Amino acid sequence: MLILKCPYCGVACDETELHAGGEAHLTRHGPGSSDADFEEYLFMRENPRGVHFERWRHVYGCGKWFHAARDTATLEVFGTYSAQVAEPPKDVRAAITAKVPGWRWRDLS
């Protein structure tokens, strides 16, 4: 079972207390964007085997959204952090780099 720690209330909870919200760090395009940009936002998602960044909501707790970095193959969690940031914090990136040599942010292919 996947255990994530909510960065807001500090509770370590299993996935039954949470709601998955898909990929994190997407570029959202608003009114006036091109059809190609909107199509990319709606349908094009990373689906890596390995390091992945996801959005989660602590439904049965504080109710807030947060991001989690985890390995999709092993379910290892590298860290959780606020959803109000544009990229993962340095400590989360360092934890990933320590386990996955050669990994770089936004080099998911």
Secondary structure by P-SEA (a helix, b strand, c coil): cbbbbcccccccccccccccccccccccccccccaaaaaaaccccccccccccbbbbccccccccbbbbbbccccccccccccccccccaaaaaaaaaacccccccccc
